[in-house]
Amino acid sequence: MEKEWADIKKEISQYRSSGDNKNRLYALSEHYFAMADEAVDIAEVYTEEIVQQSRTFLIIVICAFLVVVMMVTIFTYQQEKRRRRLLEAEAENRRKSEQLARQSQQMLMPINEMTELMYVADIHTYDLLFVNDAGKKLFDIEEFTGLKCYKALQGFDKPCDFCPNAKLSKDETYTWEYSNPVIHGHYLLKDRLIDWEGREARMEIAFDITESLQKKKELEKRIKRDNILIDCIRELYQNHHTVDAMNHVLKLIGEVFEAERAYVFYMENDEMSNIAEWCREGITPEIDNLQHLSRHDYKWWFQLYDEQASIMIRDVRELQGDRQAEYELLSGQKIERLILVPFERYGNFGGMIGLDNLSVEVFEDAEKFLRTFGYFIMLAIRRNEDEKTLYRLSYMDTLTKFYNHNRYIQDVEEFSEKETTVGVAFIDVNGLKEINDRFGHEAGDQLLQTGAAIMQSSVPEGNLYRVGGDEFVIICPDVEEAEFRDIIQKLKDTFNREECKAAVGYEWTHSCRNLKAIIRSADQKMYEDKEQFYQQHAEAGRYRH
């Protein structure tokens, strides 16, 4: 149409200029208007199509919008429903959390009320996750968050070498004992593997058994000391050599009380002497320097002993000044502390038992032990004295201090089992009956004592026996014949020089198994010698026997 419009404009321009081509202009105009009508029609059709398309699109858009609105509505509804469910779940979770918190608090309340330590620690990081009130108090912990169990509870800078984590399981409780270096207590520990707020952790409950352990140790010490006391009593009872027995038991006592020296003093004739002593290795014995201590020189000690009081000195320096002499005596022996316990003898002070430089912690126990032991020491000493008395009465002649007939019979049996050489002398003191009749038995006893002295000086190594009123036997085991004959000759020469006269018969043999036979032979020779005496002293012949 642009071309046709250009042609019309051109024709109009020519028509105006010349007035010609009217018809052509009209024809072009008609043609143009026809084209315009056609264009309008086309435009209307196009417009109608566009409108229809727009209507269709709008319907589609509206439908789509409605769908979207429906979907949004449904989604909103679902979201609201979900939100309500979440809110309900959140409320339920909050309720459950509050309930769990209450339950946790209720559970922690008895845990915090426990007197035993209880804590929870992460087994991988060693972080403390919980410590009950007892644990906080024990270890002075205000806030445990960020603390390591090995640092807070053990004082270490790294995980404990004895950490039981590797030994734990959720099915079993691991039980063990440990002495804590921070609070210096001994504990029975029960450990178990648990889940704690989503973390793998070790729960430990510690039972303080320090007192029980101390009682156990004290009981063990008491039992040990009782056993030592029994051993000491057994030794004193079985060993009849009292001093040897004392030396043995003093070693036991000194060791059990960790002393440097243990000793026994015995009182006799108003003097006190150290009769037995044990010293730890490296300690100088003092027994030789502590003999015949007089009561006058140690008045303070003896005053306490007479009162049956124990002397317990924990530091000898406390004696300086008021007890300077005692301080110098003890310090000179390098004694820093000691305990002295007296024992009785027939109701009076009989002696004492002492320990030097023993452990301070055992003073009281040592004093009780020594008091009990002192009783058995006294029994042993009395028994020893009684045995000596009984021995003297059973085997010794009280007048001459020679062995008596009982010991003679016993020794003859024992010697007869030996193979050694032996010499025997049979001796009879001459004139005893005459002396008794003329001057009395005291003079007769004096005669026998003189004769015994002659035998003792002439035969210092032999066994001397008084086997009858005026009869004596001398047995010299393990002696050569020549030596024995020299002894007998000395004996005879001495009797010949003294007023006390005696008949002597003797015999020597290679074997003690012939002892009884040579005793009879010596006896016979004695009678022969006696016969010669009475032949030379006719006035005494009527007293032959």
C-alpha positions in Angstrom: 0.0 0.0 0.0 2.9 2.3 0.5 3.7 2.0 -3.3 0.0 2.8 -4.2 0.0 5.7 -1.8 3.1 7.0 -3.4 1.5 6.7 -6.8 -1.6 8.6 -5.6 0.5 11.3 -4.1 2.4 11.5 -7.4 -0.9 11.7 -9.4 -2.3 14.3 -7.0 0.8 16.4 -7.5 0.5 16.2 -11.3 -3.2 16.9 -11.2 -2.6 20.0 -9.2 0.0 21.1 -11.6 -1.7 20.3 -14.9 -5.4 19.5 -14.1 -5.0 16.3 -16.2 -5.3 12.6 -15.3 -8.4 13.1 -13.3 -9.7 9.7 -14.1 -6.4 8.0 -13.4 -6.3 9.7 -10.0 -9.8 8.6 -9.4 -9.0 5.0 -10.4 -5.9 5.0 -8.2 -8.0 6.4 -5.4 -10.7 3.8 -5.8 -8.1 1.1 -6.0 -6.3 2.5 -2.9 -9.5 2.6 -0.9 -10.4 -0.9 -2.0 -7.0 -2.0 -0.7 -7.7 0.0 2.4 -11.0 -1.7 2.9 -9.3 -5.0 2.3 -6.6 -4.0 4.8 -9.2 -3.1 7.4 -10.9 -6.4 6.9 -7.6 -8.2 7.2 -6.9 -6.1 10.3 -10.2 -6.9 11.8 -9.7 -10.6 11.1 -6.2 -10.3 12.6 -7.5 -8.3 15.5 -10.2 -10.9 16.1 -7.6 -13.6 16.0 -5.4 -11.7 18.4 -8.3 -11.1 20.7 -9.2 -14.8 20.5 -5.6 -15.8 21.2 -5.4 -13.3 24.1 -8.7 -14.7 25.5 -7.3 -18.2 25.2 -4.0 -17.2 26.7 -5.8 -15.4 29.5 -7.9 -18.4 30.2 -4.8 -20.5 30.2 -3.1 -18.0 32.5 -6.1 -17.9 34.7 -6.3 -21.6 34.8 -2.6 -21.8 35.5 -3.0 -19.2 38.2 -5.8 -21.1 39.7 -3.7 -24.2 39.5 -0.9 -22.4 41.1 -3.2 -20.9 43.7 -4.6 -24.3 44.4 -1.1 -25.7 44.6 0.0 -22.8 46.8 -3.1 -23.3 48.9 -2.4 -27.0 49.2 1.3 -26.4 49.9 0.4 -23.7 52.4 -2.0 -26.1 54.0 0.6 -28.8 54.1 3.2 -26.5 55.4 0.9 -25.3 58.1 0.0 -28.8 58.9 3.7 -29.6 59.0 4.4 -26.5 61.0 1.7 -27.5 63.5 3.2 -31.0 63.6 6.7 -29.5 64.1 5.4 -27.2 66.8 3.7 -30.2 68.4 6.9 -32.2 68.0 8.9 -29.3 69.3 6.6 -29.0 72.2 6.7 -32.7 72.8 10.5 -32.7 72.5 10.6 -29.7 74.9 8.3 -31.6 77.2 10.5 -34.7 76.9 13.6 -32.6 77.3 12.3 -31.0 80.4 11.2 -34.4 81.6 14.7 -35.8 80.8 16.3 -32.8 82.4 14.1 -33.4 85.5 15.0 -37.1 85.4 18.7 -36.2 84.9 18.5 -33.9 87.8 16.7 -36.5 89.8 19.3 -39.0 88.8 22.2 -36.6 89.6 20.7 -35.6 92.9 21.5 -39.0 94.6 24.8 -39.1 92.7 25.7 -35.7 94.1 24.5 -36.8 97.5 26.9 -39.8 97.4 29.8 -39.6 99.7 31.8 -41.5 97.2 33.6 -39.8 94.3 31.9 -40.3 90.9 33.0 -38.8 87.6 32.5 -39.3 83.9 35.3 -38.7 81.3 35.5 -39.0 77.5 37.7 -42.0 76.8 39.1 -40.5 73.6 39.8 -36.8 74.7 40.0 -37.4 78.5 37.7 -34.4 79.0 35.8 -34.4 82.2 32.1 -34.6 81.4 30.8 -34.8 84.9 32.1 -34.7 88.5 29.7 -35.1 91.5 29.8 -32.8 94.5 31.9 -35.2 96.5 34.5 -35.2 93.8 34.4 -31.5 93.4 35.0 -31.1 97.2 37.8 -33.7 97.3 39.7 -32.2 94.4 38.7 -28.6 94.9 37.0 -28.3 91.5 34.5 -25.4 90.9 34.0 -26.0 87.2 35.1 -29.2 85.4 34.3 -28.0 81.8 37.5 -28.1 79.8 39.5 -30.0 82.4 41.3 -33.3 81.7 40.7 -36.2 84.0 44.4 -37.0 84.4 45.2 -33.4 85.3 42.3 -32.7 87.7 42.2 -36.0 89.4 45.8 -37.3 89.3 47.9 -34.1 88.9 49.6 -35.5 85.8 50.4 -33.6 82.6 49.6 -36.5 80.3 47.2 -39.5 80.3 47.9 -42.0 83.1 50.0 -45.0 82.3 47.6 -47.1 84.3 44.5 -45.8 82.6 42.0 -48.6 82.4 40.1 -47.4 79.3 41.4 -50.2 77.1 40.0 -52.7 79.7 36.5 -51.3 79.8 33.3 -52.7 78.2 29.6 -51.8 78.4 28.7 -55.3 79.7 31.1 -55.6 82.6 32.3 -53.4 85.5 36.1 -53.3 85.9 37.2 -53.2 89.6 40.7 -52.2 90.7 42.5 -50.3 93.5 44.7 -47.3 93.5 46.4 -44.8 95.9 45.7 -41.3 94.7 48.8 -39.0 94.8 46.7 -35.8 95.0 44.5 -36.5 98.0 46.7 -39.3 99.4 43.9 -41.8 99.8 43.6 -45.5 98.8 40.4 -46.2 96.7 38.5 -49.2 95.4 37.5 -48.2 91.9 34.6 -49.5 89.8 34.8 -48.4 86.1 32.3 -49.0 83.3 32.0 -47.9 79.6 28.8 -45.8 79.0 27.2 -43.4 76.5 27.1 -39.8 77.9 25.3 -37.3 75.9 26.3 -39.0 72.7 29.9 -39.5 73.7 31.7 -42.7 74.6 32.8 -42.2 78.2 34.2 -43.9 81.3 32.1 -43.7 84.4 34.1 -44.3 87.6 32.9 -44.6 91.2 35.7 -44.4 93.9 35.1 -46.0 97.3 37.6 -44.7 99.9 39.1 -47.7 101.6 42.0 -45.8 103.2 40.9 -46.5 106.7 40.1 -50.1 105.9 43.5 -50.5 104.2 45.2 -48.9 107.2 43.3 -51.3 109.6 44.3 -54.2 107.3 47.9 -53.1 107.4 47.7 -52.5 111.1 46.2 -56.0 111.5 48.9 -57.5 109.3 51.5 -55.7 111.4 49.9 -56.9 114.6 49.7 -60.4 113.3 53.4 -60.2 112.2 54.4 -58.9 115.6 52.3 -61.6 117.4 54.0 -64.2 115.2 57.4 -62.6 116.1 56.4 -62.7 119.8 55.5 -66.4 119.4 58.8 -67.1 117.7 60.6 -65.3 120.4 58.8 -67.2 123.1 59.4 -70.5 121.3 63.1 -69.7 121.0 63.4 -68.7 124.7 61.5 -71.9 125.6 63.4 -74.3 123.3 66.9 -72.8 123.6 68.2 -73.4 127.1 71.2 -71.2 126.4 69.4 -68.1 127.5 71.9 -65.5 126.2 72.0 -67.2 122.8 68.3 -67.2 122.7 68.1 -63.6 123.7 70.5 -62.6 120.9 68.3 -64.4 118.4 65.1 -62.9 119.5 66.6 -59.4 119.8 67.4 -59.6 116.1 63.8 -60.4 115.3 62.5 -57.6 117.5 65.0 -55.0 116.2 64.1 -55.8 112.6 60.4 -55.7 113.1 60.6 -52.2 114.8 63.3 -51.0 112.4 65.7 -50.3 115.2 69.5 -49.9 115.0 70.2 -51.7 118.3 68.2 -54.0 120.6 69.5 -55.2 124.0 68.7 -56.7 127.4 70.1 -55.4 130.7 70.0 -57.6 133.8 70.1 -56.4 137.4 72.2 -58.3 139.9 73.8 -57.3 143.2 72.6 -53.7 142.7 74.4 -53.5 139.4 73.0 -53.7 135.9 74.9 -55.2 132.9 74.1 -55.6 129.2 73.8 -59.4 128.8 72.6 -59.6 125.2 72.7 -57.2 122.2 71.8 -57.2 118.5 73.1 -54.4 116.2 72.0 -53.6 112.6 74.8 -53.9 110.1 77.2 -50.9 110.4 76.2 -50.1 114.0 78.9 -50.3 116.6 78.1 -52.7 119.5 78.1 -51.2 123.0 77.7 -54.3 125.1 81.3 -54.3 126.4 81.0 -50.7 127.5 77.8 -51.3 129.5 78.8 -53.7 132.2 78.3 -53.3 136.0 76.4 -50.0 135.9 75.8 -49.0 139.5 72.5 -47.7 140.8 74.3 -44.7 142.2 75.6 -43.5 138.8 72.2 -43.8 137.1 69.8 -42.6 139.8 67.2 -41.1 137.4 67.0 -44.3 135.3 66.7 -46.6 138.3 64.1 -44.3 139.9 61.9 -44.7 136.8 62.6 -48.5 136.7 61.7 -48.9 140.3 58.4 -47.3 139.4 58.0 -49.8 136.6 57.8 -46.8 134.1 59.0 -47.1 130.6 61.5 -44.6 129.3 60.4 -43.3 125.9 62.7 -40.6 124.4 61.7 -39.5 120.9 64.6 -36.9 120.7 67.6 -37.1 123.1 68.2 -33.4 122.6 65.3 -32.8 124.9 67.5 -34.1 127.7 70.1 -31.3 127.3 70.3 -29.1 130.3 68.2 -30.9 133.0 69.6 -34.3 132.1 72.9 -33.4 130.7 74.7 -36.5 131.9 72.1 -38.8 130.4 72.2 -36.8 127.1 76.0 -37.1 126.9 75.7 -40.9 127.6 73.2 -41.4 124.9 74.5 -39.0 122.3 78.0 -40.5 122.8 76.5 -43.8 121.5 74.9 -42.0 118.5 71.5 -42.6 120.0 68.8 -40.2 118.7 65.8 -41.8 120.2 65.1 -44.9 122.3 62.7 -46.9 124.4 63.5 -48.8 127.6 61.0 -51.1 129.2 61.6 -52.6 132.6 60.8 -56.2 133.7 60.3 -57.6 137.2 62.2 -60.2 139.1 60.4 -61.5 142.1 58.4 -58.3 142.4 61.4 -55.9 142.1 63.2 -54.4 139.2 65.0 -57.2 137.4 66.3 -55.5 134.2 65.1 -53.9 131.0 64.7 -54.3 127.3 65.7 -51.5 125.0 65.6 -50.4 121.4 67.7 -47.6 119.9 66.8 -45.3 117.0 63.6 -47.2 116.2 60.9 -45.7 113.9 59.0 -42.9 115.7 55.7 -44.2 114.4 56.0 -47.5 116.3 56.9 -46.2 119.8 53.6 -47.0 121.4 53.4 -50.5 119.7 57.0 -51.2 120.6 56.4 -50.3 124.3 53.4 -52.7 124.5 55.3 -55.4 122.7 58.4 -55.1 124.9 56.3 -55.2 128.1 54.7 -58.4 127.0 58.0 -59.8 125.9 59.7 -58.7 129.1 57.5 -61.1 131.0 58.8 -64.0 129.0 62.3 -62.8 129.2 61.9 -62.9 133.0 60.4 -66.4 132.8 63.4 -67.5 130.7 65.9 -66.0 133.1 64.1 -67.6 136.1 64.0 -70.9 134.2 67.7 -70.7 133.5 68.4 -70.0 137.2 66.1 -72.8 138.2 67.8 -75.2 135.7 71.2 -74.2 137.1 70.0 -74.8 140.6 68.4 -78.1 139.6 71.6 -79.0 137.7 73.7 -78.2 140.7 71.4 -80.3 142.9 71.2 -83.1 140.4 74.8 -83.2 139.0 77.0 -81.2 141.3 78.4 -82.0 144.7 77.7 -79.0 146.9 80.7 -79.5 149.1 83.5 -79.9 146.6 81.8 -78.4 143.5 82.7 -81.6 141.6 80.3 -83.6 139.6 78.3 -86.0 141.8 77.5 -89.7 141.4 74.5 -89.0 139.1 76.6 -87.1 136.6 79.4 -89.8 136.9 77.0 -92.6 135.9 75.7 -90.5 133.0 79.1 -89.5 131.7 80.5 -93.0 131.9 77.7 -94.2 129.6 78.4 -91.4 127.1 82.2 -91.8 127.2 81.8 -95.5 126.7 80.4 -94.9 123.2 83.5 -93.0 122.0 86.7 -94.3 120.5 89.1 -91.7 121.9 91.9 -92.5 124.4 91.1 -92.1 128.1 92.8 -92.1 131.4 91.0 -92.8 134.7 92.1 -92.1 138.3 90.3 -93.5 141.3 91.0 -91.6 144.5 90.2 -92.2 148.2 90.9 -89.5 150.8 92.6 -91.3 153.7 91.6 -90.8 157.4 88.2 -89.1 156.8 86.4 -91.3 159.4 89.0 -90.6 162.0 88.8 -86.8 161.4 85.0 -87.0 161.6 85.1 -89.0 164.9 87.8 -86.9 166.6 87.1 -83.4 165.3 83.6 -83.5 163.9 82.1 -83.5 160.4 83.0 -79.9 159.7 86.7 -80.9 160.0 85.9 -83.8 157.8 84.3 -81.5 155.2 87.3 -79.3 155.4 89.5 -82.3 154.7 87.4 -83.2 151.6 87.5 -79.7 150.3 91.3 -79.6 150.7 91.6 -82.9 148.8 89.2 -81.6 146.1 91.4 -78.4 145.7 94.5 -80.6 145.3 92.7 -82.6 142.5 91.4 -79.5 140.8 94.9 -77.9 140.7 96.6 -81.0 139.6 94.1 -82.0 136.9 92.6 -78.8 135.5 91.4 -80.3 132.2 89.8 -83.5 133.6 86.3 -84.4 134.6 86.2 -84.7 138.4 83.5 -86.6 140.3 82.8 -87.3 144.0 81.2 -90.7 143.8 81.1 -91.5 147.5 81.8 -90.1 150.9 85.6 -90.0 150.5 85.9 -91.5 147.0 86.6 -89.5 143.8 87.0 -90.4 140.1 88.9 -88.4 137.5 88.2 -89.1 133.8 90.6 -87.5 131.3 89.3 -88.2 127.7 91.5 -87.7 124.6 94.8 -87.8 126.5 98.1 -89.5 125.6 99.4 -92.1 128.0 102.6 -90.3 128.9 100.8 -87.1 129.5 98.3 -88.8 131.7 101.0 -90.5 133.8 102.6 -87.1 134.3 99.3 -85.8 135.6 98.9 -88.7 138.0 102.5 -88.3 139.3 101.8 -84.6 139.9 98.7 -85.5 141.8 100.5 -88.0 144.0 103.3 -85.7 144.7 100.9 -82.9 145.8 99.1 -85.3 148.1 102.4 -86.4 149.6 103.3 -82.8 150.4 100.0 -81.9 152.0 98.5 -83.0 155.2 95.6 -84.4 153.3 96.6 -87.9 152.1 94.8 -90.0 149.5 95.1 -93.4 147.9 95.3 -93.2 144.1 94.7 -95.9 141.5 94.8 -95.2 137.8 94.6 -96.8 134.4 94.9 -95.7 130.7 93.5 -97.2 127.5 93.3 -96.5 123.8 89.5 -96.6 123.6 86.7 -95.3 125.8 84.8 -98.4 125.0 86.9 -100.1 127.7 86.1 -97.3 130.2 84.1 -99.4 132.7 86.8 -102.1 132.8 89.6 -99.6 133.4 87.5 -97.9 136.1 87.3 -101.2 137.9 91.1 -101.7 137.4 91.8 -98.2 138.7 89.5 -98.9 141.7 91.4 -102.1 142.4 94.8 -100.3 142.2 93.4 -97.6 144.5 92.7 -100.2 147.2 96.2 -101.6 146.8 97.6 -98.1 147.3 95.3 -97.6 150.3 96.5 -100.9 151.7 100.1 -99.6 151.6 99.1 -96.4 153.3 97.5 -98.3 156.2 100.5 -100.6 156.5 102.7 -97.5 156.9 100.2 -95.8 159.3 99.1 -98.6 161.6 97.3 -96.2 164.0 94.8 -95.5 161.2 94.2 -99.1 160.3 91.1 -99.4 162.4 89.4 -96.9 160.1 90.0 -98.9 156.9 87.0 -99.2 154.7 
